[in-house]
C-alpha cells in the first residue's frame, strides 16, 4: 500500500502540488493498521492510502488539511477504546499516534520586475530553495544571461501576461516593477487571486495611493487587500537593493515555514488604517 502513497507523492511533487503525509508512528493493542502505514492527503480532501479508516482517519484527514494551511507538522494520538469502537464500528481497543507532515515541491515565486531589487531577490530566493520566475517587459533586464538560475524568464507586458496565465494557489507573487503605474497594473491583476503570498514594494504613502487608485470605481472587496504584504518584506530597516531583497526573502521563508500567524496582519502592521477603506 505504501508504494502507492510514495508514487502519488512523487507525481504530486513533479506537478508542483502539495500534500500532507500521515504516518502511524506508534501503535499499542488492537489497531486496524500498524506502525509505518501511510496516507497521503491533498488540500481538496483527496487521499491515497489509509491509516485504518473510521472516524479517527476522518479526523486525521481534517488535521492534515489544516497542516497544509499552517505549514506546520503535528502529532496526534488516538485512544481506540470501547466507546470509540462502538461509534466507528471498528473492533479495536488500542492506542495509536500519527505524525502529519506537510510536503511541498519547491515553491514557485513569480517576481514582477527585473530591476535591481528583482535581480537580488531572484538570486536569494533561488538559493533559499524557491523556483524563480521573472517577468518584465524589458528584454535588456529580463534575460537568461542575467538570470541563469531562473526556472523561467518572460519578456512580456505584465498585465497582459497575467491575463493569459493562471498561477497555482501555492505561488508567491512579488511586485517590484520599475514604477507606480506598472505596480498598479500588476496589483490590479493579482489582488483578486487566491495565492499563498502577494507582496508589493513601496513606502506606506505609496501603498496608500495605490490602494486608493485600485479601489476607486472598482468592485474589488477591500478585505482582499489585507492579505497583501505591503510595504513588502520584514521590517529590517533595509535601504539598499540587496538589503531589501534580504527582507523580502526572509518574509517569503517565514510564510513558507508556517510563520503565517505572525504575519497575517502584515498589512495592518505597516498600514494600520487599512480597515478604514472598507
C-alpha positions, 0 to 999 in steps of 0.5 A: 500500500505504501508504494502507492502513497510514495508514487502519488507523492512523487507525481504530486511533487513533479506537478508542483502540488502539495500534500500532507503525509500521515504516518502511524508512528506508534501503535499499542493493542488492537489497531486496524493498521500498524506502525509505518502505514501511510496516507497521503492527503491533498488540500481538496480532501483527496487521499491515497492510502489509509491509516485504518479508516473510521472516524479517527482517519476522518479526523486525521484527514481534517488535521492534515488539511489544516497542516497544509494551511499552517505549514506546520507538522503535528502529532496526534494520538488516538485512544481506540477504546470501547466507546470509540469502537462502538461509534466507528464500528471498528473492533479495536481497543488500542492506542495509536499516534500519527505524525502529519507532515506537510510536503511541498515541491519547491515553491514557485515565486513569480517576481514582477520586475527585473530591476535591481531589487528583482535581480537580488531577490531572484538570486536569494530566493533561488538559493533559499530553495524557491523556483524563480520566475521573472517577468518584465517587459524589458528584454535588456533586464529580463534575460537568461544571461542575467538570470541563469538560475531562473526556472523561467524568464518572460519578456512580456507586458505584465498585465497582459501576461497575467491575463493569459496565465493562471498561477497555482494557489501555492505561488508567491507573487512579488511586485517590484516593477520599475514604477507606480503605474506598472505596480498598479497594473500588476496589483490590479491583476493579482489582488483578486487571486487566491495565492499563498503570498502577494507582496508589493514594494513601496513606502506606506504613502505609496501603498496608500495611493495605490490602494486608493487608485485600485479601489476607486470605481472598482468592485474589488472587496477591500478585505482582499487587500489585507492579505497583501504584504505591503510595504513588502518584506520584514521590517529590517530597516533595509535601504539598499537593493540587496538589503531589501531583497534580504527582507523580502526573502526572509518574509517569503521563508517565514510564510513558507515555514508556517510563520503565517500567524505572525504575519497575517496582519502584515498589512495592518502592521505597516498600514494600520488604517487599512480597515478604514477603506472598507 
